[in-house]
């Protein structure tokens, strides 16, 4: 049985998320991620304004009046959430950690998906695949996914994006809309990213914290790498140290953006403290404009 305080957290997240989904995301999600095609549904009598090309001539001949074919979108998409649960995701200098932001964004995507009759599955990974939940529909299923993201205790601490991406390639035979939610503090993931991008509709979602972009002046600070456990002392009052660190992080960000562009992957960047629902809605609108161009 789930602890009461976790149930309260999930309920609170559900209320916040469902409002964002109903106000901003569900309709945009539908227009951006289309179904597999149109399937014949039924015939009905011709009405002024109907296109001539959809007249069912066989039925029209039998009934002695015009009938048209009605088609509906074959909607049922599979959405896969690949969520990084490595140790670096527990960092946070604002109200929420990167892990909590990942859970909120995953919930917004999942509720948008089930509002459009799509199925949602989950792969949690660190430096290995940690947990897999097959795609299903329904609110209860989505709440279970959110609970898993918030409470799962990974075995591994490091980040290996290729672990989650390679696993998806091996087990998913049909095309899926795939959201890769991570801080992308890893190396050597271009090849699996390219392979998954060719097979699936892949959307990288980058979760960052402002304190990772630049050090504040705090004097000598002992820091620890959460993924390796290495400890070191940094003189944050040294302008040279702060400058080199900022340039390094900016270069990593630029390289990542360049890679996404090269692989033609639309991506989302989320910073702790920002309105994530609004950022996701902006992404959907931008993608819709690009697809319409």
C-alpha atoms as one frame of an Amber mdcrd trajectory, in Angstrom:
protein
   0.000   0.000   0.000   1.315   3.480  -0.858   2.240   5.832   2.033  -0.298
   8.608   2.694   2.150  11.375   1.958   2.965   9.817  -1.464  -0.753   9.497
  -2.254  -1.163  13.189  -1.387   1.769  14.110  -3.658   0.350  12.097  -6.549
  -3.157  13.553  -6.094  -1.746  17.078  -5.971   0.303  16.413  -9.084  -2.730
  14.911 -10.819  -4.896  17.970 -10.064  -2.199  20.388 -11.246  -1.433  18.314
 -14.319  -5.022  17.637 -15.407  -5.789  21.379 -15.364  -2.770  22.096 -17.587
  -3.754  19.233 -19.894  -7.388  20.328 -20.251  -6.495  24.041 -20.620  -3.459
  23.839 -22.888  -2.107  20.472 -23.933  -4.662  17.820 -24.925  -5.855  19.500
 -28.147  -2.364  20.519 -29.229  -1.039  17.022 -28.514  -3.749  15.581 -30.774
  -2.909  17.896 -33.657   0.841  17.297 -33.393   0.827  13.516 -33.028  -1.426
  12.083 -35.689  -2.849   8.584 -35.915  -1.763   5.975 -38.432  -4.301   7.028
 -41.047  -8.002   7.166 -41.835 -10.259   4.136 -41.573 -13.698   3.670 -43.115
 -16.423   4.074 -40.490 -19.889   4.221 -42.135 -21.961   5.787 -44.898 -24.486
   8.590 -44.497 -26.693  10.633 -46.771 -25.018  13.313 -48.851 -25.205  16.831
 -47.421 -24.556  20.137 -49.230 -20.848  20.902 -48.963 -19.692  17.257 -48.999
 -16.881  16.547 -51.450 -17.834  14.632 -54.584 -14.843  12.330 -54.183 -16.224
  10.763 -50.995 -19.556   9.706 -52.570 -20.100   5.943 -52.268 -21.364   5.227
 -55.794 -22.379   1.624 -55.061 -24.608   2.598 -52.122 -25.879   5.626 -54.030
 -26.937   3.373 -56.931 -28.714   0.917 -54.609 -30.502   3.575 -52.508 -31.366
   5.890 -55.409 -29.985   8.885 -53.535 -26.502  10.117 -52.801 -24.523   8.635
 -49.903 -20.998   9.491 -48.806 -18.333   7.498 -47.018 -17.365   8.612 -43.511
 -13.820   8.043 -42.294 -12.382   8.305 -38.783  -8.784   8.674 -37.708  -7.088
   5.425 -36.666  -5.962   7.101 -33.522  -4.636   4.599 -31.041  -0.997   5.614
 -30.751   1.547   4.101 -28.435   3.430   6.645 -26.335   6.611   5.523 -24.598
   8.145   7.530 -21.764  11.880   6.881 -21.410  12.734   8.489 -18.090  16.252
   8.888 -16.683  16.350   7.947 -12.962  20.126   8.295 -12.477  21.500   9.947
  -9.329  22.067  13.346 -10.994  18.288  13.700 -11.374  17.944  14.080  -7.595
  19.604  17.494  -7.768  17.507  20.621  -7.450  18.169  24.204  -6.343  14.565
  25.341  -6.762  11.250  24.097  -5.416  11.556  20.743  -7.184  14.350  18.339
  -8.077  14.973  17.351 -11.676  13.410  13.986 -10.844  10.187  15.661  -9.648
  10.112  17.830 -12.766  10.509  14.695 -14.889   7.550  13.095 -13.068   5.386
  16.192 -13.632   6.236  16.451 -17.319   5.730  12.703 -17.799   2.316  13.044
 -16.129   1.352  15.945 -18.437   2.333  13.939 -21.507   0.621  10.777 -20.224
  -2.666  12.537 -19.370  -2.616  14.249 -22.792  -2.124  10.823 -24.390  -4.979
   9.050 -22.596  -7.263  12.039 -23.252  -6.711  11.165 -26.928  -7.294   7.412
 -26.437  -3.586   6.560 -26.751  -1.670   3.967 -24.754   1.268   4.920 -22.531
   4.233   2.799 -21.446   7.292   3.535 -19.319  10.967   2.623 -19.335  13.045
   3.810 -16.368  16.794   3.720 -16.894  20.046   4.815 -15.273  23.227   3.156
 -16.512  20.961   0.163 -17.181  17.289  -0.519 -17.802  15.740  -0.384 -14.328
  12.030  -0.978 -14.888   9.608  -1.478 -17.773   5.828  -0.928 -17.678   4.045
  -2.050 -20.880   1.747   0.460 -22.635  -1.850   0.612 -21.429  -4.709   3.097
 -21.239  -6.557   4.727 -18.376  -6.170   7.098 -15.452  -5.246   4.393 -12.952
  -2.449   3.257 -15.234  -1.094   6.811 -15.596  -1.158   7.316 -11.814   0.827
   4.112 -11.455   3.430   5.429 -13.907   3.713   8.695 -11.966   4.091   6.782
  -8.689   6.824   4.620 -10.235   8.769   7.677 -11.442   8.504   9.395  -8.044
   9.349   6.409  -5.841  11.556   4.063  -7.833  14.936   3.360  -6.237  17.394
   2.584  -9.047  20.223   0.095  -8.697  22.543   2.109 -10.926  23.658   5.684
 -10.262  25.211   6.642 -13.598  23.551   7.714 -16.851  23.648   5.646 -20.036
  21.091   6.952 -22.526  21.933   4.147 -24.939  20.651   1.574 -22.402  17.070
   2.852 -22.543  17.173   3.693 -26.258  18.625   0.320 -27.279  16.076  -1.553
 -25.169  13.218   0.335 -26.844  14.601  -0.510 -30.289  14.737  -4.200 -29.408
  11.269  -4.597 -27.866   9.079  -2.107 -29.726   8.100  -3.486 -33.117   5.588
  -0.763 -33.965   6.279   2.929 -34.298   5.759   4.801 -31.036   5.744   8.442
 -30.011   8.715   8.423 -27.644   9.618  11.096 -25.092  13.176  10.776 -23.749
  13.208  12.702 -20.440  16.722  13.257 -19.072  19.289  15.862 -18.035  21.481
  14.400 -20.815  24.573  14.431 -18.604  26.091  11.579 -20.601  28.302  10.871
 -23.591  28.199   8.619 -26.640  24.464   8.475 -27.312  24.400   9.764 -30.905
  24.152   6.345 -32.567  21.236   4.947 -30.472  19.533   8.348 -30.674  19.758
   8.203 -34.468  18.450   4.617 -34.619  15.455   5.347 -32.392  14.775   8.599
 -34.262  14.556   6.703 -37.549  12.107   4.106 -36.220  10.019   6.171 -33.802
   8.737   9.714 -33.402  11.383  10.691 -30.844  11.190  13.862 -28.723  14.131
  14.556 -26.376  13.015  16.448 -23.237  15.999  18.084 -21.490  15.565  18.852
 -17.764  18.069  21.322 -16.316  18.636  23.285 -13.127  19.879  26.926 -13.241
  22.596  26.170 -10.677  24.155  23.731 -13.142  24.712  26.588 -15.588  26.816
  28.833 -13.337  28.257  28.829  -9.808  27.228  31.527  -7.336  30.045  33.128
  -5.274  30.142  31.011  -2.126  33.884  30.733  -1.496  35.400  27.280  -0.999
  32.723  24.620  -1.464  33.066  20.856  -1.180  31.082  19.214  -3.985  30.157
  15.622  -4.726  29.369  13.972  -8.051  26.131  12.072  -7.265  26.800   9.502
  -9.978  30.414   8.619  -9.095  30.638   9.699  -5.443  33.827  11.695  -6.208
  34.345  14.664  -3.886  36.352  17.790  -4.626  36.746  21.342  -3.343  35.932
  24.250  -5.673  36.831  27.886  -5.108  33.595  29.444  -6.362  34.920  32.946
  -5.688  37.564  32.485  -8.424  36.277  34.192 -11.635  38.484  31.896 -13.738
  36.919  28.766 -12.255  33.398  30.092 -12.685  34.130  31.202 -16.256  35.613
  27.852 -17.319  32.685  25.996 -15.792  30.076  28.216 -17.484  31.826  27.896
 -20.853  32.039  24.107 -20.470  28.315  23.807 -19.684  27.371  26.163 -22.527
  29.531  24.185 -24.974  27.834  20.933 -23.883  24.426  22.566 -24.389  25.407
  23.863 -27.839  26.715  20.424 -28.878  23.502  18.777 -27.743  21.331  21.262
 -29.674  23.528  20.788 -32.745  23.083  17.011 -32.494  19.283  17.273 -32.216
  19.224  19.537 -35.256  21.479  17.206 -37.217  19.180  14.250 -36.435  16.082
  16.403 -37.159  14.646  15.839 -33.683  12.267  18.416 -32.226  13.258  18.810
 -28.584  12.062  20.538 -25.419  14.277  22.276 -22.839  12.887  22.674 -19.316
  14.561  24.597 -16.485  13.717  24.204 -12.816  11.574  27.122 -11.704   9.928
  27.618 -15.118   6.305  26.852 -16.024   6.734  23.409 -17.588   3.162  23.167
 -18.885   3.633  26.425 -20.764   6.986  25.252 -22.157   5.420  22.009 -23.377
   2.518  23.925 -24.964   4.997  26.227 -26.750   6.809  23.152 -28.050   3.555
  21.671 -29.401   2.648  24.963 -31.116   6.116  25.305 -32.679   6.020  21.721
 -33.901   2.532  22.202 -35.346   3.730  25.304 -37.249   6.753  23.406 -38.568
   4.613  20.469 -39.703   2.184  22.824 -41.458   4.959  24.697 -43.291
